[in-house]
Amino acid sequence: MAVHWFPGHMHKTLKEIKENLHSVDILIEVLDARIPFSSENPEIAKIRGDKPCIKILNKADLADPEITARWQAQLESERGIKTITTTTDNIAKSKQIIDLIRKTCPQKDASIKNITAMIIGIPNVGKSTLINILAERVIAKTGNEPAVTKNLQRINLGSGIVLYDTPGVLWPKLENPNTGYRLAASGAVKDTAMEYDDVGFYAADYLIKAYPELLKARYKLDEIPDTEIEFLEMAAKKRGAIMSGGRVNMHKICELMVIELLSGQIGRITLETPEMLVIEKQEMIDAAAKKIADKAKRKQSFKDGSLTPGKKDRKEKREIKRQEQSERMRGQRSGK
Protein backbone atom coordinates (compact mmCIF):
# COMPACT_ATOMS: atom_id res chain seq x y z
CA MET A 1 0.00 0.00 0.00
CA ALA A 2 1.36 3.41 -0.96
CA VAL A 3 1.06 6.05 1.77
CA HIS A 4 0.73 9.46 0.14
CA TRP A 5 1.33 11.50 3.28
CA PHE A 6 4.62 13.36 3.59
CA PRO A 7 3.70 17.00 4.31
CA GLY A 8 6.21 19.82 4.14
CA HIS A 9 6.91 19.94 7.89
CA MET A 10 8.07 16.29 7.78
CA HIS A 11 10.61 17.09 5.08
CA LYS A 12 11.79 20.03 7.16
CA THR A 13 12.00 17.88 10.30
CA LEU A 14 14.13 15.20 8.62
CA LYS A 15 16.52 17.91 7.48
CA GLU A 16 16.75 19.40 11.00
CA ILE A 17 17.32 15.98 12.57
CA LYS A 18 20.23 15.30 10.20
CA GLU A 19 21.71 18.74 10.84
CA ASN A 20 21.55 18.48 14.65
CA LEU A 21 22.19 14.79 15.28
CA HIS A 22 25.97 15.22 15.47
CA SER A 23 25.61 17.59 18.46
CA VAL A 24 23.57 15.24 20.68
CA ASP A 25 24.97 12.59 23.03
CA ILE A 26 22.21 10.05 22.67
CA LEU A 27 19.32 9.34 20.33
CA ILE A 28 15.95 8.17 21.64
CA GLU A 29 13.61 6.59 19.11
CA VAL A 30 10.04 5.86 20.14
CA LEU A 31 8.65 2.83 18.32
CA ASP A 32 5.18 1.32 18.29
CA ALA A 33 5.53 -2.05 20.03
CA ARG A 34 3.00 -3.53 17.58
CA ILE A 35 5.21 -2.64 14.59
CA PRO A 36 8.82 -2.20 15.81
CA PHE A 37 10.34 -2.51 12.34
CA SER A 38 7.73 -0.55 10.39
CA SER A 39 7.85 2.32 12.91
CA GLU A 40 11.66 2.52 12.77
CA ASN A 41 12.83 5.38 10.57
CA PRO A 42 15.34 4.03 8.00
CA GLU A 43 16.61 7.56 7.31
CA ILE A 44 17.85 7.79 10.91
CA ALA A 45 19.49 4.37 10.75
CA LYS A 46 21.56 5.61 7.81
CA ILE A 47 23.06 8.54 9.72
CA ARG A 48 23.16 7.31 13.34
CA GLY A 49 26.55 5.68 13.04
CA ASP A 50 27.84 4.52 16.46
CA LYS A 51 25.85 7.07 18.44
CA PRO A 52 24.14 5.34 21.40
CA CYS A 53 20.42 4.86 20.95
CA ILE A 54 17.53 3.94 23.23
CA LYS A 55 14.59 2.42 21.42
CA ILE A 56 11.37 2.76 23.39
CA LEU A 57 8.71 0.22 22.50
CA ASN A 58 5.67 2.28 23.45
CA LYS A 59 2.05 1.07 23.59
CA ALA A 60 3.38 -2.27 24.82
CA ASP A 61 0.04 -2.91 26.51
CA LEU A 62 -1.53 -3.24 23.04
CA ALA A 63 1.16 -5.60 21.69
CA ASP A 64 1.72 -9.32 22.02
CA PRO A 65 4.12 -9.56 25.01
CA GLU A 66 5.90 -12.70 23.78
CA ILE A 67 6.68 -11.13 20.40
CA THR A 68 7.70 -7.86 22.06
CA ALA A 69 10.37 -9.74 24.03
CA ARG A 70 11.69 -11.25 20.80
CA TRP A 71 11.83 -7.81 19.22
CA GLN A 72 13.81 -6.43 22.17
CA ALA A 73 16.36 -9.21 21.80
CA GLN A 74 16.59 -8.55 18.06
CA LEU A 75 17.05 -4.80 18.45
CA GLU A 76 19.61 -5.08 21.25
CA SER A 77 21.74 -7.40 19.14
CA GLU A 78 22.72 -4.24 17.22
CA ARG A 79 25.66 -2.27 18.57
CA GLY A 80 24.90 0.64 20.87
CA ILE A 81 21.16 -0.02 21.21
CA LYS A 82 19.19 -0.44 24.44
CA THR A 83 15.44 -1.02 24.64
CA ILE A 84 12.68 -0.42 27.13
CA THR A 85 8.93 -1.02 26.95
CA THR A 86 6.46 1.62 28.07
CA THR A 87 2.77 2.38 28.17
CA THR A 88 1.22 5.81 28.34
CA ASP A 89 -0.59 5.01 31.59
CA ASN A 90 2.44 3.60 33.47
CA ILE A 91 4.20 6.74 34.67
CA ALA A 92 6.67 4.94 36.92
CA LYS A 93 7.88 2.72 34.06
CA SER A 94 8.23 5.69 31.72
CA LYS A 95 10.39 7.55 34.22
CA GLN A 96 12.90 4.70 34.08
CA ILE A 97 13.96 6.21 30.75
CA ILE A 98 15.84 8.92 32.66
CA ASP A 99 17.97 6.35 34.48
CA LEU A 100 18.59 4.48 31.23
CA ILE A 101 19.81 7.69 29.58
CA ARG A 102 22.32 8.22 32.39
CA LYS A 103 23.54 4.63 32.31
CA THR A 104 24.00 4.82 28.55
CA CYS A 105 26.07 8.04 28.83
CA PRO A 106 28.14 7.39 31.98
CA GLN A 107 31.03 9.72 31.14
CA LYS A 108 28.75 12.68 30.42
CA ASP A 109 26.62 11.88 33.47
CA ALA A 110 29.70 12.05 35.69
CA SER A 111 30.67 15.49 34.34
CA ILE A 112 29.09 18.85 35.08
CA LYS A 113 27.78 19.18 31.52
CA ASN A 114 24.24 18.33 30.53
CA ILE A 115 23.46 15.17 28.61
CA THR A 116 21.90 16.22 25.33
CA ALA A 117 19.34 13.81 23.91
CA MET A 118 17.15 13.89 20.82
CA ILE A 119 13.82 12.07 20.73
CA ILE A 120 12.22 11.02 17.46
CA GLY A 121 9.32 8.84 16.39
CA ILE A 122 6.61 8.33 13.81
CA PRO A 123 3.33 10.26 14.12
CA ASN A 124 0.88 9.21 16.85
CA VAL A 125 3.36 6.88 18.56
CA GLY A 126 2.85 8.57 21.96
CA LYS A 127 6.09 10.56 21.98
CA SER A 128 4.57 13.80 23.27
CA THR A 129 2.83 12.05 26.16
CA LEU A 130 6.14 10.45 27.17
CA ILE A 131 7.89 13.83 27.11
CA ASN A 132 5.28 15.34 29.40
CA ILE A 133 5.80 12.45 31.83
CA LEU A 134 9.58 12.86 31.79
CA ALA A 135 9.37 16.64 32.22
CA GLU A 136 6.67 16.32 34.89
CA ARG A 137 4.74 19.12 33.25
CA VAL A 138 2.73 19.70 30.11
CA ILE A 139 5.15 20.85 27.43
CA ALA A 140 4.34 18.91 24.29
CA LYS A 141 0.91 18.96 22.70
CA THR A 142 -0.82 15.59 22.67
CA GLY A 143 -3.72 14.21 20.69
CA ASN A 144 -5.14 10.94 19.44
CA GLU A 145 -4.23 11.70 15.85
CA PRO A 146 -1.01 11.93 13.83
CA ALA A 147 1.10 15.06 13.33
CA VAL A 148 0.15 17.12 16.40
CA THR A 149 3.68 18.43 17.07
CA LYS A 150 4.90 20.62 14.19
CA ASN A 151 8.23 22.14 15.26
CA LEU A 152 11.50 21.05 16.88
CA GLN A 153 11.83 22.31 20.47
CA ARG A 154 14.46 22.21 23.24
CA ILE A 155 13.28 20.98 26.65
CA ASN A 156 15.22 20.99 29.92
CA LEU A 157 14.11 17.88 31.78
CA GLY A 158 16.15 18.83 34.84
CA SER A 159 18.60 16.46 36.52
CA GLY A 160 21.22 17.34 33.91
CA ILE A 161 19.35 16.22 30.81
CA VAL A 162 18.34 18.44 27.90
CA LEU A 163 16.00 16.98 25.31
CA TYR A 164 15.36 17.99 21.71
CA ASP A 165 11.80 17.07 20.79
CA THR A 166 11.05 16.56 17.10
CA PRO A 167 7.70 16.32 15.31
CA GLY A 168 6.45 12.89 14.34
CA VAL A 169 7.91 12.09 10.96
CA LEU A 170 7.62 9.40 8.32
CA TRP A 171 10.01 9.05 5.39
CA PRO A 172 9.56 9.81 1.67
CA LYS A 173 9.56 6.25 0.32
CA LEU A 174 8.38 3.05 2.00
CA GLU A 175 10.62 0.30 0.60
CA ASN A 176 8.70 -2.59 2.16
CA PRO A 177 5.21 -2.82 0.56
CA ASN A 178 3.80 -4.16 3.86
CA THR A 179 4.99 -1.16 5.87
CA GLY A 180 2.25 1.15 4.61
CA TYR A 181 -0.48 -1.25 5.72
CA ARG A 182 1.05 -1.68 9.15
CA LEU A 183 1.50 2.05 9.67
CA ALA A 184 -2.14 2.60 8.73
CA ALA A 185 -3.36 -0.26 10.94
CA SER A 186 -1.51 1.24 13.93
CA GLY A 187 -2.79 4.81 13.44
CA ALA A 188 0.45 6.39 12.22
CA VAL A 189 -1.17 7.94 9.14
CA LYS A 190 -4.29 10.04 8.89
CA ASP A 191 -7.44 8.25 7.76
CA THR A 192 -7.61 10.61 4.79
CA ALA A 193 -4.33 9.13 3.52
CA MET A 194 -5.52 5.53 3.46
CA GLU A 195 -8.39 3.33 2.30
CA TYR A 196 -10.12 1.44 5.10
CA ASP A 197 -11.05 -1.35 2.69
CA ASP A 198 -7.41 -1.97 1.73
CA VAL A 199 -6.18 -1.86 5.32
CA GLY A 200 -9.09 -3.98 6.53
CA PHE A 201 -8.42 -6.75 4.01
CA TYR A 202 -4.70 -6.72 4.84
CA ALA A 203 -5.34 -6.85 8.59
CA ALA A 204 -7.98 -9.58 8.24
CA ASP A 205 -5.64 -11.73 6.15
CA TYR A 206 -2.95 -11.46 8.83
CA LEU A 207 -5.22 -11.87 11.86
CA ILE A 208 -7.04 -15.00 10.70
CA LYS A 209 -3.65 -16.71 10.53
CA ALA A 210 -1.86 -15.17 13.51
CA TYR A 211 -4.67 -14.56 16.03
CA PRO A 212 -7.71 -16.72 15.13
CA GLU A 213 -8.76 -17.25 18.76
CA LEU A 214 -8.89 -13.50 19.42
CA LEU A 215 -11.10 -13.02 16.36
CA LYS A 216 -13.41 -15.81 17.48
CA ALA A 217 -13.87 -14.19 20.87
CA ARG A 218 -14.30 -10.63 19.59
CA TYR A 219 -16.74 -11.38 16.78
CA LYS A 220 -18.45 -14.34 18.48
CA LEU A 221 -17.61 -16.84 15.75
CA ASP A 222 -17.50 -20.61 16.12
CA GLU A 223 -14.75 -20.95 13.54
CA ILE A 224 -12.48 -18.79 11.43
CA PRO A 225 -12.61 -19.31 7.64
CA ASP A 226 -9.55 -19.64 5.44
CA THR A 227 -9.90 -16.37 3.54
CA GLU A 228 -10.15 -12.76 4.64
CA ILE A 229 -13.26 -12.04 2.58
CA GLU A 230 -15.14 -14.94 4.16
CA PHE A 231 -14.14 -13.73 7.61
CA LEU A 232 -15.19 -10.16 6.88
CA GLU A 233 -18.56 -11.34 5.59
CA MET A 234 -19.14 -13.39 8.75
CA ALA A 235 -18.03 -10.53 10.99
CA ALA A 236 -20.27 -8.08 9.08
CA LYS A 237 -23.32 -10.23 9.70
CA LYS A 238 -22.49 -10.42 13.40
CA ARG A 239 -22.08 -6.64 13.62
CA GLY A 240 -24.98 -5.63 11.39
CA ALA A 241 -22.80 -4.16 8.65
CA ILE A 242 -25.43 -5.04 6.07
CA MET A 243 -26.86 -2.89 3.29
CA SER A 244 -30.30 -3.06 1.71
CA GLY A 245 -30.98 -6.36 0.03
CA GLY A 246 -28.83 -8.23 2.54
CA ARG A 247 -25.54 -7.28 0.92
CA VAL A 248 -22.45 -6.96 3.12
CA ASN A 249 -21.21 -3.41 3.68
CA MET A 250 -17.54 -4.24 3.23
CA HIS A 251 -16.33 -0.68 3.83
CA LYS A 252 -18.18 -0.46 7.15
CA ILE A 253 -16.89 -3.77 8.53
CA CYS A 254 -13.33 -2.95 7.43
CA GLU A 255 -13.47 0.44 9.14
CA LEU A 256 -14.97 -1.10 12.27
CA MET A 257 -12.30 -3.79 12.47
CA VAL A 258 -9.43 -1.33 11.95
CA ILE A 259 -10.80 0.95 14.69
CA GLU A 260 -11.11 -1.99 17.09
CA LEU A 261 -7.60 -3.11 16.19
CA LEU A 262 -6.24 0.37 16.90
CA SER A 263 -7.94 0.58 20.28
CA GLY A 264 -6.88 -2.90 21.39
CA GLN A 265 -10.44 -4.17 21.62
CA ILE A 266 -9.59 -7.29 19.60
CA GLY A 267 -6.71 -8.10 21.96
CA ARG A 268 -2.95 -7.70 22.32
CA ILE A 269 -1.72 -7.98 18.77
CA THR A 270 1.64 -7.47 17.07
CA LEU A 271 1.52 -7.03 13.30
CA GLU A 272 5.06 -8.17 12.49
CA THR A 273 7.69 -10.51 13.88
CA PRO A 274 11.49 -10.61 13.47
CA GLU A 275 11.12 -13.83 11.49
CA MET A 276 8.65 -12.24 9.07
CA LEU A 277 11.05 -9.41 8.38
CA VAL A 278 13.85 -11.81 7.38
CA ILE A 279 11.58 -13.20 4.65
CA GLU A 280 10.29 -9.79 3.58
CA LYS A 281 13.79 -8.30 3.36
CA GLN A 282 14.87 -11.16 1.11
CA GLU A 283 11.78 -10.63 -1.06
CA MET A 284 12.72 -6.94 -1.36
CA ILE A 285 16.30 -7.87 -2.34
CA ASP A 286 15.02 -10.33 -4.95
CA ALA A 287 12.52 -7.79 -6.34
CA ALA A 288 15.23 -5.12 -6.59
CA ALA A 289 17.60 -7.56 -8.32
CA LYS A 290 14.88 -8.53 -10.80
CA LYS A 291 14.14 -4.89 -11.51
CA ILE A 292 17.82 -4.22 -12.24
CA ALA A 293 18.07 -7.34 -14.42
CA ASP A 294 14.95 -6.41 -16.40
CA LYS A 295 16.26 -2.90 -16.93
CA ALA A 296 19.60 -4.24 -18.14
CA LYS A 297 17.83 -6.65 -20.47
CA ARG A 298 15.72 -3.85 -22.00
CA LYS A 299 18.81 -1.70 -22.39
CA GLN A 300 20.70 -4.51 -24.13
CA SER A 301 17.74 -5.21 -26.41
CA PHE A 302 17.70 -1.56 -27.39
CA LYS A 303 21.43 -1.66 -28.16
CA ASP A 304 21.07 -4.84 -30.20
CA GLY A 305 18.10 -3.40 -32.05
CA SER A 306 16.04 -6.41 -31.07
CA LEU A 307 12.34 -6.14 -30.39
CA THR A 308 10.00 -7.65 -27.86
CA PRO A 309 7.69 -10.41 -29.17
CA GLY A 310 4.74 -8.04 -29.26
CA LYS A 311 6.60 -5.38 -31.21
CA LYS A 312 8.09 -8.03 -33.51
CA ASP A 313 4.62 -9.40 -34.33
CA ARG A 314 3.32 -5.92 -35.08
CA LYS A 315 6.29 -5.21 -37.36
CA GLU A 316 5.73 -8.49 -39.25
CA LYS A 317 2.05 -7.64 -39.71
CA ARG A 318 2.93 -4.20 -41.04
CA GLU A 319 5.42 -5.76 -43.46
CA ILE A 320 2.84 -8.27 -44.74
CA LYS A 321 0.30 -5.48 -45.19
CA ARG A 322 2.85 -3.38 -47.05
CA GLN A 323 3.65 -6.27 -49.39
CA GLU A 324 -0.06 -6.88 -50.07
CA GLN A 325 -0.56 -3.21 -50.92
CA SER A 326 2.45 -3.30 -53.24
CA GLU A 327 1.07 -6.37 -55.05
CA ARG A 328 -2.34 -4.72 -55.51
CA MET A 329 -0.71 -1.63 -56.94
CA ARG A 330 1.37 -3.70 -59.33
CA GLY A 331 -1.78 -5.56 -60.41
CA GLN A 332 -3.58 -2.28 -60.99
CA ARG A 333 -0.72 -0.95 -63.12
CA SER A 334 -0.54 -4.15 -65.23
CA GLY A 335 -4.31 -3.96 -65.75
CA LYS A 336 -3.88 -0.56 -67.25
Order of alpha helices (4+ residues) and beta strands (2+ residues): alpha-beta-alpha-beta-alpha-beta-alpha-alpha-beta-alpha-beta-beta-alpha-alpha-alpha-alpha-alpha-alpha-alpha
